[in-house]
Amino acid sequence: LSNGKAIAVGGYGIYKSTDFGENWTVKSSGIQSYTNVNQIHLYGDNEIYFTCSDNIFFRSYDSGIIWEMLKFPGSYSIHSFDIDKKGNLFVGAGGNGVWKSTDKGESWHSATDTLRLSCVPSIGIDSNGVIYALSISGIYISSDDGEFWQKADNDFHGNLWNRFKVSKNNLLYGIFEREGGYENQLCFSD
């Protein structure tokens, strides 16, 4: 939310408010067959990116008036994505690590070939440009636009991370599952 403008994602579309949520307008018209929105990110004043089920990715340069479907390589599911300050897109893919686009989604290349990460259910970028990628084997960090990665010291005593989010003040908030159970817990880094 900034200056009274907000974008909201519902399970069935994208909505925009310019008056602190008093009124909402649909911004995903014309793409109703792909209305199950999973994740959304804004870049600049007018660019909007969002993902739907599986490997479907959309982009708008005009605040959601016209949408373009972007091609994501192969049949990998998009589990999460984030955009850095330069406009580079980073995608956490199911079954194939982290992917990067330096041309706003026109082309993609693997950013984790050397790691051989499998499913990456959560990815985030902090205000310093540090990228965090969650995989089954832990959280990996890159401070050079995804060229090199190192495993973070993130031992939560056998607990399994499900998802995380990077805050504006660079704290990592995560939801994890206790070993042997399904109880979700919220934690944050310090």
Disulfide bonds with the S-S distance in Angstrom:
none
